Amino acid sequence: MAVSSCACPPRVFNAYSSFECRSDPDFSGAPIGDKPRVRSSRRVTAASFCTGGIGGGGLSSLIFRFPPNFVRQLSIKARRNCSNIGVAQIVAASWSNSPASGSPSSAAAAAQAAAAATVHVSDDVAVVQGCNDNGSVQIGGSDNSTTSFLSSDGSITVHAGERLGRGIVTDAITTPVVNTSAYFFKKTQELIDFKEKRHKSFEYGRYGNPTTVVAEEKISALEGAESTLIVASGMCVSTVMLMALVPAGGHIVTTTDCYRKTRIFIETILPKMGISATVIDPADVDGLEAALNKNKVSLFFTESPTNPFLRCVDIEKVSKLCHSKGVLVCIDGTFATPLNQKVLALGADLVLHSATKFIGGHNDVLAGCVSGSEKLITEIRTLHHILGGTLNPNAAYLIIRGMKTLHLRVQQQNSTALKMAKVLEAHPRVKRVYYPGLPSHPEHEIAKQQMTGFGGVVSFEVDGDLMTTIKFVDALKIPYIAPSFGGCESIVDQPAIMSYWDLTQAERRKYGIEDNLVRFSFGVEDFKDLKADILQALETI
């Protein structure tokens, strides 16, 4: 609950007649008029507020009192906002019963002090804690070094960036959503201090947000990265990364199998900036070395596993090779997730994800992120601040929420996908299965070395043509026919139609996309139900 600055009757806020302010805590338990109040056992002592005082009388502490169950009765969103009154606008009211203390000068001083305070909200008491000598707000900072005592990724996805230190001052378990487009400065000097790096602020919504920072720090902790940038979508982060790190007239190396929109950007947009590309097979290390020797390469960028054939790149080998030539390596690890594959630990400089997929995990949010060294992420972030593509703080909250169950979801999806890949490979109506967890996969040995799980997506070709495959897809009852993958709900699509329908059959085949190819993203449904559904659909063809 945010309360805007206004002139109010002494001791009572206009919005709620039972909401009152007291200049000093009273532990006697005696009633104050007919206002509802908490019992003495529920009192919370406020910390020292400001050394300067108000009206010369001094303000040693300040407590906002809510009626019993006030916060519990608010909606979830309202509770979150109430917990984030933070450095916000707090009503300038008269702070005691004395009429003299309600003078304009006292009210103004109270408003100035309150504007510099932070507020902690419990069930029915909001405690305003103090400011420093010059009235500047004490903003907490995150320290991911405190994650060192956590031994599992599952614990990190739940707590990193939040309980272990977040910049938003609140005692709420969940991270508040800070909906603001800009951040104010109390005085011009504070603005100058910000510009000269003596004061911390985001200044403008495109440059950062406290909720978004929590999401970034949670991902950094999971990836073992110094820094993370999270933006509006996976394609947004791919494009800004490429433009930030590859100079005009530069050269990149990428792979044949990849997300089609990434390929379109590399083939049609980058050449307008004078940037050329060499395209190699994901397993062609010799081709990579030849490209590095022939061209002045700035970046090697690929997916691992790739989309949709789930090809795997030997990340450690290509990283060593590229670094020997002074070339950066960025791996899109969306299909693997940070749980199944630690890209940075394998030697890559950057790891990128469409957080829309497994990281968000609920098919309800778009986001993209890139993690790596502070130096590289700062370069990318600087261009991002110019181009835009800012993640909405409500979307950042959904990413934070989704990550708390990431390890549980991925465990289930890994298990289901591997078991179903084996079932499909043995089925007479399936011609071929593409899944790195199968010995038949061309990079199975590489996948075993660098992945702890093989992901929740399986691609396969049914025994039939375009219409036969359509019949199979339409006979499925559990999965949705939709793009995307990695969510709780299973999703199926026919790439020839979903992603390549604007191309002729011959053009699709240049990319290996046959009419009978199916990409199946397994959700968190029960394996037995999914198996039964797929088998009955195969029986229809």
Long-range contacts (C-beta under 8 A, 24 or more apart in sequence): 1-74, 1-78, 1-81, 1-82, 1-85, 2-81, 2-85, 2-88, 2-89, 3-85, 3-88, 3-89, 3-90, 3-91, 4-89, 4-91, 5-89, 5-90, 5-91, 5-92, 5-111, 5-115, 6-91, 6-92, 7-92, 7-107, 8-91, 8-92, 8-93, 9-93, 10-93, 10-94, 10-97, 10-99, 10-102, 11-93, 11-94, 11-95, 11-96, 11-97, 12-93, 13-91, 13-93, 16-66, 16-67, 16-70, 18-66, 18-67, 18-70, 19-64, 19-65, 19-66, 19-67, 19-70, 20-64, 20-65, 21-62, 21-63, 21-64, 21-65, 21-93, 21-95, 22-62, 22-63, 22-65, 22-95, 22-96, 23-59, 23-62, 23-95, 23-96, 23-101, 24-60, 24-61, 25-61, 25-63, 36-67, 36-68, 37-65, 37-67, 38-65, 38-68, 38-124, 38-125, 42-124, 42-125, 43-125, 44-122, 44-125, 44-127, 45-127, 46-127, 46-128, 46-129, 47-127, 47-129, 47-130, 48-130, 49-113, 49-117, 49-128, 49-129, 49-130, 49-131, 50-113, 50-116, 50-130, 50-131, 50-135, 51-133, 52-113, 52-135, 54-95, 54-106, 54-109, 54-110, 54-113, 55-101, 55-103, 55-105, 55-106, 55-109, 57-101, 59-95, 59-110, 59-113, 62-95, 62-114, 62-117, 62-128, 63-125, 63-126, 63-127, 63-128, 64-119, 64-125, 64-126, 64-127, 64-128, 65-124, 65-125, 65-126, 66-124, 66-125, 66-126, 67-124, 68-124, 69-123, 69-124, 70-124, 71-121, 71-122, 71-123, 71-124, 72-123, 77-177, 79-172, 80-172, 80-174, 80-176, 80-177, 81-176, 81-177, 82-121, 82-126, 83-121, 83-170, 83-171, 83-172, 83-176, 84-168, 84-170, 84-172, 84-176, 84-177, 84-178, 85-119, 85-121, 85-126, 86-118, 86-119, 86-168, 86-169, 86-170, 87-115, 87-116, 87-117, 87-118, 87-137, 87-139, 87-169, 88-119, 89-115, 90-114, 90-115, 90-117, 90-119, 90-128, 115-186, 116-186, 118-169, 119-169, 120-169, 120-170, 120-171, 121-170, 121-171, 121-172, 122-171, 135-186, 136-186, 136-190, 136-199, 138-169, 139-167, 139-169, 139-200, 140-165, 140-166, 140-167, 140-168, 140-169, 141-165, 141-167, 141-200, 142-166, 142-167, 142-213, 142-214, 142-217, 144-217, 144-220, 144-221, 147-221, 152-407, 153-222, 153-338, 153-339, 153-407, 154-407, 154-408, 156-218, 156-221, 156-222, 157-218, 157-222, 157-403, 157-404, 157-405, 157-406, 157-407, 158-404, 160-217, 160-218, 160-220, 160-221, 160-222, 161-213, 161-214, 161-215, 161-216, 161-217, 161-218, 161-220, 161-221, 161-400, 162-214, 162-218, 162-400, 166-210, 166-213, 166-214, 166-217, 167-210, 167-213, 167-214, 168-210, 168-211, 168-214, 174-401, 175-211, 175-214, 175-397, 175-400, 176-210, 176-211, 177-211, 177-393, 177-394, 177-396, 177-397, 178-209, 178-210, 178-211, 178-393, 179-393, 179-394, 180-205, 180-209, 181-205, 205-390, 206-385, 206-388, 206-390, 207-385, 209-391, 209-393, 209-396, 210-393, 211-393, 211-396, 211-397, 211-400, 212-391, 212-393, 212-396, 214-396, 214-400, 215-367, 215-369, 215-391, 215-396, 215-397, 215-399, 215-400, 215-403, 216-369, 218-400, 218-403, 219-338, 219-353, 219-355, 219-359, 219-369, 219-371, 219-403, 220-371, 222-338, 222-339, 222-403, 223-338, 223-342, 223-343, 223-344, 223-351, 223-371, 224-342, 224-344, 224-345, 225-344, 225-351, 225-371, 225-372, 225-373, 225-377, 226-372, 226-373, 226-374, 226-377, 227-371, 227-372, 227-373, 227-374, 227-377, 227-378, 228-369, 228-370, 228-371, 228-377, 229-369, 229-370, 229-371, 229-377, 229-380, 229-381, 229-384, 230-355, 230-367, 230-368, 230-369, 230-391, 230-396, 230-399, 231-367, 231-368, 231-369, 231-384, 231-389, 231-390, 231-391, 232-366, 232-367, 232-368, 232-389, 232-390, 232-391, 232-392, 232-395, 233-354, 233-356, 233-366, 233-367, 233-368, 233-389, 234-334, 234-352, 234-353, 234-354, 234-355, 234-356, 234-357, 234-366, 234-367, 234-368, 235-261, 235-262, 235-265, 235-354, 235-368, 236-368, 236-389, 237-352, 237-354, 237-368, 237-369, 237-370, 237-389, 238-262, 238-265, 238-332, 238-352, 238-368, 239-265, 239-269, 240-380, 240-383, 240-384, 240-387, 240-389, 241-301, 241-330, 241-350, 241-352, 241-370, 241-380, 242-266, 242-270, 242-275, 242-299, 242-301, 243-273, 243-383, 243-387, 244-379, 244-380, 244-382, 244-383, 244-384, 245-298, 245-299, 245-328, 245-330, 245-376, 245-379, 245-380, 246-270, 246-275, 246-298, 246-299, 247-298, 248-273, 248-274, 248-275, 249-274, 249-275, 250-274, 250-275, 250-276, 250-296, 250-297, 250-298, 250-299, 251-275, 251-276, 251-277, 251-278, 251-295, 251-296, 251-297, 251-298, 252-276, 252-277, 252-278, 252-297, 252-298, 252-299, 252-300, 252-301, 253-277, 253-278, 253-279, 253-280, 253-288, 253-291, 253-292, 253-295, 253-297, 253-299, 253-300, 253-301, 253-327, 254-278, 254-279, 254-280, 254-300, 254-301, 254-302, 255-279, 255-280, 255-281, 255-282, 255-302, 255-303, 255-306, 255-311, 255-313, 256-280, 256-281, 256-282, 256-511, 256-512, 257-282, 257-303, 257-306, 257-307, 257-308, 257-309, 257-311, 257-511, 257-512, 258-302, 258-303, 258-306, 258-307, 258-332, 259-303, 259-307, 259-332, 260-499, 260-500, 260-511, 262-332, 281-311, 282-306, 282-311, 282-312, 282-313, 282-443, 283-311, 283-313, 283-314, 283-442, 283-443, 285-314, 285-317, 285-318, 285-321, 288-318, 288-321, 288-322, 289-321, 292-321, 292-322, 292-325, 292-327, 293-325, 297-322, 297-325, 297-327, 298-327, 298-328, 299-327, 299-328, 299-329, 299-330, 300-327, 300-328, 300-329, 300-330, 301-329, 301-330, 301-331, 301-332, 302-331, 302-332, 303-331, 303-332, 303-333, 303-334, 303-335, 304-331, 304-332, 304-333, 304-335, 304-336, 304-341, 304-343, 305-335, 305-336, 305-436, 305-447, 305-455, 306-335, 307-334, 307-335, 308-434, 308-457, 308-459, 308-495, 308-513, 308-517, 308-519, 309-434, 309-459, 309-512, 310-335, 310-434, 310-435, 310-436, 310-441, 310-455, 310-457, 310-459, 311-442, 311-443, 312-436, 312-441, 312-443, 312-446, 312-447, 312-450, 312-451, 313-443, 313-446, 314-443, 314-446, 314-449, 314-450, 315-341, 315-343, 315-346, 315-347, 315-348, 315-450, 316-346, 316-347, 316-450, 319-346, 319-347, 319-348, 319-349, 320-347, 323-347, 328-376, 330-370, 334-358, 334-486, 335-455, 335-457, 335-485, 336-451, 336-455, 337-406, 337-410, 337-455, 337-486, 339-406, 339-407, 339-410, 339-452, 339-453, 340-410, 340-414, 340-451, 340-452, 340-453, 340-454, 340-455, 341-450, 341-451, 341-452, 344-371, 344-372, 346-450, 349-373, 349-376, 350-376, 355-399, 356-484, 356-486, 357-484, 357-485, 357-486, 357-487, 358-406, 358-409, 358-410, 358-413, 358-456, 358-485, 358-486, 359-399, 359-402, 359-403, 359-406, 359-486, 360-398, 360-399, 360-402, 360-486, 360-487, 361-402, 361-403, 361-405, 361-406, 361-409, 361-486, 361-487, 361-488, 362-398, 362-401, 362-402, 362-487, 362-488, 363-484, 363-487, 363-488, 363-489, 363-491, 364-398, 365-395, 365-398, 365-399, 365-402, 366-395, 367-391, 367-395, 367-396, 367-399, 409-488, 409-524, 410-453, 410-456, 411-453, 412-524, 413-455, 413-456, 413-486, 413-522, 413-523, 413-524, 414-453, 414-454, 414-455, 414-456, 415-527, 416-456, 416-522, 416-525, 416-527, 416-530, 417-454, 417-455, 417-456, 417-457, 417-458, 417-522, 418-454, 419-527, 419-531, 420-458, 420-520, 420-522, 420-527, 420-530, 420-531, 420-534, 421-458, 421-460, 423-531, 423-534, 423-535, 424-458, 424-460, 424-534, 427-535, 427-538, 428-463, 429-462, 429-463, 429-464, 429-538, 429-541, 430-460, 430-461, 430-462, 430-463, 430-538, 431-460, 431-461, 431-462, 431-463, 431-516, 432-460, 432-461, 433-458, 433-459, 433-460, 434-458, 434-459, 434-460, 435-459, 456-485, 456-486, 456-521, 456-522, 456-523, 457-485, 457-486, 457-519, 457-520, 457-521, 457-522, 458-519, 458-520, 458-522, 459-517, 459-518, 459-519, 459-520, 460-517, 460-518, 460-520, 461-514, 461-516, 461-517, 461-518, 462-516, 462-518, 462-538, 462-541, 463-516, 463-541, 464-516, 464-541, 465-515, 465-516, 466-496, 466-497, 466-515, 466-516, 468-516, 468-541, 469-494, 469-496, 469-515, 469-516, 469-517, 469-518, 470-494, 470-497, 471-540, 471-541, 472-518, 472-537, 472-538, 472-540, 472-541, 473-518, 473-537, 475-536, 475-537, 475-540, 475-541, 476-533, 476-534, 476-537, 477-533, 477-536, 477-537, 478-525, 478-529, 478-530, 478-533, 479-520, 479-521, 479-523, 479-533, 484-521, 485-519, 485-521, 486-521, 487-521, 487-523, 488-523, 488-524, 489-523, 489-525, 490-520, 490-521, 490-522, 490-523, 490-525, 490-530, 491-520, 491-521, 491-523, 492-518, 492-519, 492-520, 492-521, 493-518, 493-519, 494-518, 494-519, 495-519
